[in-house]
Amino acid sequence: MKKTLFFLLTLTALISLSGCGMLGQSKNSANSQSFSKNSLKVKNFHLKITKTAVIPAGTSGNEFGKKPIFAIWYTITNTSGKKVSPVSAASVLRAYQPAKSKKQLVAAPLPDQSLAAKYKINIKKNQSAKGSMAWNLYDTKSSIKIHGVKYGTNQTIGVQTYSIK
């Protein structure tokens, strides 16, 4: 009896919300954030990964590192007029390795020091800037999975797998 009553109340609530348009709104906002084909679209900005590389320890881009790193370069575009900078990418990207585990990689220093001076600049609406970021690798054989997460949450909105060559 309690299960039936609970089911009927839930069904009534769903019908009420759909009549108000609330269900359609949440579906549309979920669709507006995505990560595929090296393109991440979140609430306040779009990010396009333009280059990836594995950089061995002690070489240019990882001069002081003790481990190899996986680096990405990207272009970030402010789509909202809110405060967005190249550093905003760190709030929506997570890296994991080996690909089949949930070992989140630790962020490494910036691989491209030529971009460091502009890393915290505010990007105006409809303007873009370049950025880079990197993660310390556990090994140089396992592929990397980059998770795009919904802006302001840890909810995954897409996953891209990158092979180490």
BALOBA-1460 file (C-alpha; in Angstrom, 3 decimals):
// residues 165
<rec num="1" residu="m" x="0.000" y="0.000" z="0.000"/>
<rec num="2" residu="k" x="2.802" y="2.436" z="0.927"/>
<rec num="3" residu="k" x="4.690" y="1.607" z="-2.272"/>
<rec num="4" residu="t" x="1.604" y="2.246" z="-4.391"/>
<rec num="5" residu="l" x="0.931" y="5.570" z="-2.648"/>
<rec num="6" residu="f" x="4.567" y="6.622" z="-3.076"/>
<rec num="7" residu="f" x="4.477" y="5.674" z="-6.774"/>
<rec num="8" residu="l" x="1.260" y="7.665" z="-7.355"/>
<rec num="9" residu="l" x="2.664" y="10.745" z="-5.576"/>
<rec num="10" residu="t" x="5.882" y="10.535" z="-7.603"/>
<rec num="11" residu="l" x="3.948" y="10.151" z="-10.842"/>
<rec num="12" residu="t" x="1.745" y="13.134" z="-9.949"/>
<rec num="13" residu="a" x="4.818" y="15.260" z="-9.206"/>
<rec num="14" residu="l" x="6.431" y="14.297" z="-12.527"/>
<rec num="15" residu="i" x="3.292" y="15.165" z="-14.470"/>
<rec num="16" residu="s" x="3.037" y="18.498" z="-12.644"/>
<rec num="17" residu="l" x="6.663" y="19.366" z="-13.383"/>
<rec num="18" residu="s" x="6.394" y="18.436" z="-17.033"/>
<rec num="19" residu="g" x="3.320" y="20.644" z="-17.350"/>
<rec num="20" residu="c" x="5.308" y="23.582" z="-15.962"/>
<rec num="21" residu="g" x="8.155" y="22.950" z="-18.363"/>
<rec num="22" residu="m" x="10.595" y="22.147" z="-15.539"/>
<rec num="23" residu="l" x="11.582" y="18.762" z="-16.946"/>
<rec num="24" residu="g" x="12.407" y="20.208" z="-20.346"/>
<rec num="25" residu="q" x="14.589" y="22.913" z="-18.800"/>
<rec num="26" residu="s" x="16.791" y="20.492" z="-16.892"/>
<rec num="27" residu="k" x="17.179" y="18.322" z="-19.985"/>
<rec num="28" residu="n" x="18.226" y="21.299" z="-22.116"/>
<rec num="29" residu="s" x="20.747" y="22.577" z="-19.563"/>
<rec num="30" residu="a" x="22.313" y="19.105" z="-19.356"/>
<rec num="31" residu="n" x="22.636" y="18.994" z="-23.140"/>
<rec num="32" residu="s" x="24.321" y="22.406" z="-23.267"/>
<rec num="33" residu="q" x="27.405" y="21.007" z="-21.500"/>
<rec num="34" residu="s" x="29.378" y="18.363" z="-23.389"/>
<rec num="35" residu="f" x="32.858" y="16.994" z="-24.116"/>
<rec num="36" residu="s" x="33.632" y="15.224" z="-27.388"/>
<rec num="37" residu="k" x="36.044" y="15.472" z="-30.332"/>
<rec num="38" residu="n" x="38.494" y="17.576" z="-28.257"/>
<rec num="39" residu="s" x="35.782" y="20.188" z="-27.677"/>
<rec num="40" residu="l" x="34.438" y="20.968" z="-24.211"/>
<rec num="41" residu="k" x="31.330" y="23.126" z="-23.827"/>
<rec num="42" residu="v" x="30.383" y="24.175" z="-20.301"/>
<rec num="43" residu="k" x="28.275" y="26.876" z="-18.707"/>
<rec num="44" residu="n" x="30.560" y="29.900" z="-19.176"/>
<rec num="45" residu="f" x="33.075" y="28.888" z="-21.808"/>
<rec num="46" residu="h" x="34.091" y="26.580" z="-24.643"/>
<rec num="47" residu="l" x="37.477" y="24.886" z="-24.719"/>
<rec num="48" residu="k" x="39.144" y="23.268" z="-27.736"/>
<rec num="49" residu="i" x="42.141" y="20.979" z="-27.137"/>
<rec num="50" residu="t" x="44.573" y="21.791" z="-29.939"/>
<rec num="51" residu="k" x="47.589" y="19.630" z="-29.037"/>
<rec num="52" residu="t" x="48.632" y="16.845" z="-26.639"/>
<rec num="53" residu="a" x="52.079" y="15.504" z="-25.779"/>
<rec num="54" residu="v" x="53.918" y="13.272" z="-23.351"/>
<rec num="55" residu="i" x="56.923" y="15.178" z="-22.035"/>
<rec num="56" residu="p" x="59.695" y="13.155" z="-20.340"/>
<rec num="57" residu="a" x="61.140" y="14.358" z="-17.029"/>
<rec num="58" residu="g" x="64.037" y="16.776" z="-17.410"/>
<rec num="59" residu="t" x="63.139" y="17.949" z="-20.924"/>
<rec num="60" residu="s" x="61.723" y="21.257" z="-22.157"/>
<rec num="61" residu="g" x="58.245" y="21.741" z="-20.684"/>
<rec num="62" residu="n" x="59.032" y="19.388" z="-17.780"/>
<rec num="63" residu="e" x="62.475" y="20.631" z="-16.780"/>
<rec num="64" residu="f" x="62.069" y="20.126" z="-13.033"/>
<rec num="65" residu="g" x="59.703" y="17.158" z="-13.022"/>
<rec num="66" residu="k" x="60.653" y="13.762" z="-11.666"/>
<rec num="67" residu="k" x="57.990" y="11.950" z="-13.728"/>
<rec num="68" residu="p" x="56.861" y="12.238" z="-17.344"/>
<rec num="69" residu="i" x="53.793" y="14.402" z="-17.860"/>
<rec num="70" residu="f" x="50.793" y="14.392" z="-20.182"/>
<rec num="71" residu="a" x="50.320" y="17.936" z="-21.478"/>
<rec num="72" residu="i" x="47.495" y="19.586" z="-23.373"/>
<rec num="73" residu="w" x="47.298" y="22.920" z="-25.162"/>
<rec num="74" residu="y" x="43.945" y="24.548" z="-25.721"/>
<rec num="75" residu="t" x="42.013" y="27.602" z="-26.801"/>
<rec num="76" residu="i" x="39.369" y="28.817" z="-24.359"/>
<rec num="77" residu="t" x="36.519" y="31.130" z="-25.395"/>
<rec num="78" residu="n" x="34.328" y="33.065" z="-22.958"/>
<rec num="79" residu="t" x="30.698" y="32.535" z="-23.978"/>
<rec num="80" residu="s" x="29.004" y="34.218" z="-21.015"/>
<rec num="81" residu="g" x="30.643" y="37.496" z="-20.132"/>
<rec num="82" residu="k" x="31.333" y="36.075" z="-16.651"/>
<rec num="83" residu="k" x="34.862" y="35.894" z="-15.219"/>
<rec num="84" residu="v" x="36.769" y="33.351" z="-17.350"/>
<rec num="85" residu="s" x="40.529" y="32.908" z="-17.739"/>
<rec num="86" residu="p" x="42.774" y="30.165" z="-19.171"/>
<rec num="87" residu="v" x="43.084" y="28.742" z="-15.635"/>
<rec num="88" residu="s" x="39.316" y="28.022" z="-15.723"/>
<rec num="89" residu="a" x="40.094" y="24.832" z="-17.669"/>
<rec num="90" residu="a" x="41.453" y="23.215" z="-14.503"/>
<rec num="91" residu="s" x="37.981" y="23.388" z="-12.942"/>
<rec num="92" residu="v" x="36.377" y="21.187" z="-15.614"/>
<rec num="93" residu="l" x="39.049" y="18.690" z="-16.688"/>
<rec num="94" residu="r" x="40.185" y="15.573" z="-14.778"/>
<rec num="95" residu="a" x="42.787" y="13.064" z="-15.981"/>
<rec num="96" residu="y" x="42.932" y="9.348" z="-15.105"/>
<rec num="97" residu="q" x="45.438" y="6.545" z="-15.765"/>
<rec num="98" residu="p" x="45.553" y="3.641" z="-16.342"/>
<rec num="99" residu="a" x="42.428" y="4.086" z="-18.399"/>
<rec num="100" residu="k" x="40.615" y="1.169" z="-16.732"/>
<rec num="101" residu="s" x="41.154" y="2.434" z="-13.173"/>
<rec num="102" residu="k" x="40.016" y="5.439" z="-11.226"/>
<rec num="103" residu="k" x="43.527" y="6.716" z="-10.446"/>
<rec num="104" residu="q" x="43.208" y="10.456" z="-10.889"/>
<rec num="105" residu="l" x="46.425" y="12.050" z="-12.075"/>
<rec num="106" residu="v" x="48.018" y="14.877" z="-10.095"/>
<rec num="107" residu="a" x="48.391" y="18.245" z="-11.800"/>
<rec num="108" residu="a" x="51.899" y="19.134" z="-12.963"/>
<rec num="109" residu="p" x="53.457" y="22.579" z="-13.538"/>
<rec num="110" residu="l" x="52.548" y="24.387" z="-16.758"/>
<rec num="111" residu="p" x="54.257" y="22.780" z="-19.748"/>
<rec num="112" residu="d" x="54.363" y="25.993" z="-21.780"/>
<rec num="113" residu="q" x="55.905" y="28.898" z="-19.888"/>
<rec num="114" residu="s" x="55.281" y="31.260" z="-22.832"/>
<rec num="115" residu="l" x="51.577" y="31.130" z="-21.890"/>
<rec num="116" residu="a" x="52.103" y="31.568" z="-18.125"/>
<rec num="117" residu="a" x="52.047" y="35.393" z="-18.136"/>
<rec num="118" residu="k" x="48.498" y="35.422" z="-19.561"/>
<rec num="119" residu="y" x="47.210" y="32.451" z="-17.570"/>
<rec num="120" residu="k" x="45.060" y="34.506" z="-15.181"/>
<rec num="121" residu="i" x="43.872" y="37.252" z="-17.528"/>
<rec num="122" residu="n" x="40.132" y="37.797" z="-17.758"/>
<rec num="123" residu="i" x="38.810" y="36.911" z="-21.184"/>
<rec num="124" residu="k" x="36.053" y="39.194" z="-22.476"/>
<rec num="125" residu="k" x="32.811" y="37.760" z="-23.855"/>
<rec num="126" residu="n" x="33.268" y="36.122" z="-27.285"/>
<rec num="127" residu="q" x="37.060" y="36.499" z="-26.981"/>
<rec num="128" residu="s" x="39.581" y="33.639" z="-26.743"/>
<rec num="129" residu="a" x="42.940" y="32.922" z="-25.148"/>
<rec num="130" residu="k" x="45.418" y="30.065" z="-25.285"/>
<rec num="131" residu="g" x="46.373" y="27.906" z="-22.342"/>
<rec num="132" residu="s" x="48.108" y="24.702" z="-21.363"/>
<rec num="133" residu="m" x="48.020" y="22.262" z="-18.486"/>
<rec num="134" residu="a" x="49.583" y="18.926" z="-17.566"/>
<rec num="135" residu="w" x="49.363" y="15.938" z="-15.251"/>
<rec num="136" residu="n" x="52.063" y="13.641" z="-13.834"/>
<rec num="137" residu="l" x="51.853" y="10.179" z="-15.406"/>
<rec num="138" residu="y" x="51.914" y="6.877" z="-13.509"/>
<rec num="139" residu="d" x="53.442" y="5.128" z="-16.544"/>
<rec num="140" residu="t" x="54.203" y="5.786" z="-20.207"/>
<rec num="141" residu="k" x="52.255" y="2.853" z="-21.640"/>
<rec num="142" residu="s" x="48.664" y="3.190" z="-20.405"/>
<rec num="143" residu="s" x="46.307" y="5.533" z="-22.225"/>
<rec num="144" residu="i" x="44.929" y="8.623" z="-20.510"/>
<rec num="145" residu="k" x="41.248" y="9.360" z="-19.999"/>
<rec num="146" residu="i" x="40.339" y="13.009" z="-19.713"/>
<rec num="147" residu="h" x="36.942" y="13.588" z="-18.120"/>
<rec num="148" residu="g" x="35.086" y="16.794" z="-18.837"/>
<rec num="149" residu="v" x="32.984" y="17.669" z="-15.804"/>
<rec num="150" residu="k" x="29.932" y="19.869" z="-15.558"/>
<rec num="151" residu="y" x="30.891" y="23.398" z="-14.495"/>
<rec num="152" residu="g" x="30.613" y="23.767" z="-10.714"/>
<rec num="153" residu="t" x="30.212" y="20.003" z="-10.078"/>
<rec num="154" residu="n" x="32.082" y="16.722" z="-10.466"/>
<rec num="155" residu="q" x="29.430" y="15.250" z="-12.789"/>
<rec num="156" residu="t" x="31.126" y="13.800" z="-15.878"/>
<rec num="157" residu="i" x="29.705" y="15.167" z="-19.147"/>
<rec num="158" residu="g" x="32.103" y="13.369" z="-21.493"/>
<rec num="159" residu="v" x="35.308" y="11.344" z="-21.658"/>
<rec num="160" residu="q" x="38.110" y="11.400" z="-24.227"/>
<rec num="161" residu="t" x="40.814" y="8.728" z="-24.370"/>
<rec num="162" residu="y" x="44.338" y="9.636" z="-25.482"/>
<rec num="163" residu="s" x="46.916" y="7.011" z="-26.395"/>
<rec num="164" residu="i" x="50.519" y="7.473" z="-25.420"/>
<rec num="165" residu="k" x="52.746" y="7.094" z="-28.453"/>
